[in-house]
Amino acid sequence: MTNRIGNKNVAHQRSKAEKQRIKQDNVAREAVKRAAAVAKYRNAIKGRPETAPAA
C-alpha cells in the first residue's frame, strides 16, 4: 500500500515526468538484477543441479 495524503494515495499527486522517471529507474534496476542472474547461470546446464565452485 502506498502512503496516504488525507484520503488519497501519494502516487496520485505525482507528475507525469516523475512517474516516467520512477518507471525508468525500475526498469534499469531490473536490468541490473537480470544481468547478474544471467552472468551467474551463464554456463549452467538446464535441469542439472548447480555444482559448488572450486576454491
N, C-alpha and C positions, 0 to 999 in steps of 0.2 A: 504494500500500500504506500502511495506517495504521501508526502507531508501535506498538511492542510492549511489553507488560509480561510478562516471562517468556515463556510460550508463548501468551499471549492478546493480542488487539488492544485498544488503548486504548478503542475505541468500545464494547466490551463492558462497560466499567466506568462508562459514562456513565449518569446517571439519566434517567428519562423526561422530566422537566422540562427538563433540559439538551439532550436530543435535540430536543425540541419547539422550544426557543429557537433552536437552530442551524438547524433547518429553516425557521423564520420569518425568520431573518436571511438565509438563502439565497434565499428567495422574494422578499424585499424587494430584495436586491441585484440579482436578475434583473429585477425590475420596473423598477428604475432604468436598467439597461442597455437594456431593451426600449423604454422611453420615449425614451431618447437616440436609438436607431435609428429609431424612428417619426418623431421630430422631424427627423432628418437626411434621411429619404427621403419626407417628407410630401407634397411636390408632384412627386415623380418620376413619370414615365410608365413603366409596366411594359414591359420589353423594349427600352427606349431607353437608350443609354449616358449616364452622368451627365456633365453639362457642367461646365466649370470655373466657379467663382463669379466674377462681375465684381468687380474690385478698384477 
